[in-house]
Amino acid sequence: MFRKLTAVMYHYVRELPYTRYPAIKGLLTSQFKEQLFYLKKHYTFVTVEDCLDNLENGTSLPANACLLTFDDGYIDHFVTVFPLLEENSIQGCFFPPAKAIITHEVLDVNKIHFILAAADGNMDQLVSGIYDCLDKYRSQYQLQSNSHYYAKLAIANRFDPAEIIFVKRLLQVELDENVRKLITNELFRQYVTEDEKAFAKELYMDLDQIRCMARNGMYIGSHGFDHQWLSRLSPEKQEVEINESIQFLRSVHSPTGNWVMSYPYGDYNDSLIEILKKKGCSLAFTSKVDIAHLCNENAYALARLDANDLPKLANAEPNLWTKKLLD
Ligand SMILES: [Zn+2]
């Protein structure tokens, strides 16, 4: 029985050179179209319902099953992705960050993306601006020295150079939440905009757009409420997050029994999984890079490929991941 699933994780999909922030890391619309052709050639698209059926009733998935997932509720998903998926009769699985959609607050992680995009080509200035902020808050928040943070965090990964990783890790995880927010907001106002609400309305889908997608066969799942690192919360706070996110699913008319989650930052722990089981969640995606294997032991820790792991040309030869699945 086939249980292997290639779930692909997308974020921004837009014509970047024609936007105000061309340095945002995302997939070009043209690349997304090519990737759809590539996937159509080598895979069979499945729906969330097919995956749930596979898990609950043991029905087989087709060979080379593929599910497309879209995190963070960007307007790109409604304007660019949704029409293309509809045209090709593919179900997309969307995970919008509930609170950002409802309150028009920009997620910290997105603020950091746009600060970096606005500072593109002038990273030295951004890093020195961050050092100034650290100096300002050092005694109040018992911060370490600037060189301590740089040496600890500035380590390039497969997508980003060292300076960018330094900014991301410092502002996403390393510092205490309060000071992290203070610095991120200061830089966001300085580099991007003073009008956060207007920016949020441009960046994310609204409730009606999400409802429209749900009405037209797309799947809307939970991405938590406040897009938090969920493993760091107490079980009580985790439960509040999950309850509020179920409320959100209800408000966009998405199923609240046998629902699907995508962990913000791919982050989870055992107590969260217990809560998810209790609240009727049946599947959850991490951001671990691999082919997913659908079975009860893995249901709350499903791997995904990043869009960048697959070729961006329709006629490309099957790459490592595609071959791995075909084996
Ligand atoms: Zn996210």
Residues whose N, C-alpha, C, O or C-beta is under 5 A from the ligand:
A	BS01	ZN	D71 D72 P264 Y265
